[in-house]
Amino acid sequence: MPTITASHFTLDLPTLFVITTFLSATGGMLLMFAWLQNRSTVALAFWGVGYLLGGVSAALLASSGVFSASLAAGIANALACLAYGMMWAGARLFEGRRVHVPIVTAGAVIWTIAFQFDGFARSLDARVSLLSVICASYALLAVYELWYARDRELISRWPTLLLVTVHAGFLLARIPFAHTLAEALLAGKPHGAVVPVMAFQMLFTTFCLPFLRVAMSKERAELEQRRAALTDSLTGIANRRAFFDRGRALLEWAMADRTSAALLLFDLDRFKEVNDTAGHQAGDRVLRAFCDLVARALHPGDLFGRLGGEEFACLLADASMNQALHMAERVRREFAALRLPGIEVDATVSIGVAMASDTGRDLPALLAIADRALYRAKADGRNRVARAPLTLVDKSAGETGRRAAAQPAVRVTPAAG
C-alpha cells in the first residue's frame, strides 16, 4: 500500500497499477452500460473500449514491471496508445465527425515499430518520452474536438475540456523527469511530491472522466429532446411554439436596443391543389424546398418558423421596411421560378410584411397586422408582396384591429402572371 511518513513519501507501483486497473475497468464497464442504454451514442462504446484497453494495459504493466523491456511491457504500452486513440475517436464521434481508423491506430503502430529496436526498448527515457508524446497528442486532439463542439451549451463539456487539457500537460511533463523518477521508484528511495502528484492526477482523471462523459451523453439526449419539441419534424425549422417563444424574446431585445424588427408572413398559394394533383409527398417536397430557399436568405439572428400547414413566418432582427420588402420580393421571385420534378402546379407564395416600432413589441399583434397585409396580397391575385403601414403596428389589439380595417395594406409587387 502507498505509505506516507513525516520525512518522505514512497509510492508502491504494483498497488498503483492495481488501482489504475480497477478504475479503468470500472469506468469502461460504466461507459459500456451507458451505451447499451443509448445505442445511438456510439461514442460511449468507443470510450468504454478505450477504458477497458487501459485497464488491460495497467494489468500487464503491474505483472511485467513498468520499466522492463519485456514483451508484455511492450504490448501493454501499445494497448495504452490504442486506448488513447479510442478516446479521441469517441470525442470525434460525439461531435458527429468522421473517424479515421489509421489515425486511431497510428500511435500503437508507431510504438510497436519503435519497440522492435533493441536500443529503444532498453532506453527508459526514450520509451517514456515516446509514450508520453503519443498519449498527449491524442489527448490534445480530443481537446480540439471538445473546443469546437457542436453543442457548446452542454455544461459537462467544460470540466471535461479542463480535465483532458490538464491531463495532456501532465503527460508531457513526465518526459524531463522520467529517468530520475524511475531510479527513485525502483530503488524505493525518498523523493519529493512530483511522483505522488502525477499519480494522483492520473487516478483522478481515470475516475472522473467516465462520469463526465456519461453526463455529457445524457445532456445531449435531453438537449435533442428539447430541440425536437421545438422543431417542425418535416422541415427542420422552428415550430409554432418555438417561433412564439423566441420571437417574443427577439422583439423585446430589439425594443430594448432601440433597433427595428420586421415580420414576414408567408402563405403558399394553391398548396391544396399541389397535394390533390401530385400527392402529399410532393407537397412535403414543396414545403422543404421553400424552407431551404428562405433559410439561404436569412442573416444571423433572424428567426424562421412554421406556424402550421403551408403558413410560415420570419422575424428579421435589425431590419428596415425596405430591407424586409427586398428579402420578401427575393423569396417570392425565386420560389415562383422554382421547378420541382413531378409537380405540374406552379408553386408561388404570397407575403405580408409588417414593421415593429417602439409601440409594437407584442408578437401576436404584429402577426395580426402582417396577416391583414397577407390577406390583401391574396385578394389582389396571389404571388405578391404586400406591406402594412408603420402606423398599423400598435400594442393595443383593439386599436390595431380598427386601424387595419380602415387602412388596407399597400401592394408593392405586381402579379407575376
Secondary structure, DSSP 8 states (H G I E B T S, - for coil): --EE-SS-EE--HHHHHHHHHHHHHHHHHHHHHHHHH-TT-HHHHHHHHHHHHHHHHHHHHHHH-TT--SHHHHHHHHHHHHHHHHHHHHHHHHTT----HHHHHHHHHHHHHHHTSHHHHH-HHHHHHHHHHHHHHHHHHHHHHHHT-S-TT-TTHHHHHHHHHHHHHHHHHHHHHHHHHHHHHHHT--B-SHHHHHHHHHHHHHHHHHHHHHHHHHHHHHHHHHHHHTB-TTT-SB-HHHHHHHHHHHHHHHHHTT--EEEEEEEEETHHHHHHHH-HHHHHHHHHHHHHHHHHH--TT-EEEEEETTEEEEEEET--HHHHHHHHHHHHHHHHT---TT--S--EEEEEEEEE-TT---HHHHHHHHHHHHHHHHHTTSS-EEE--GGG--S-HHHHHHHHHHS--EE-S----
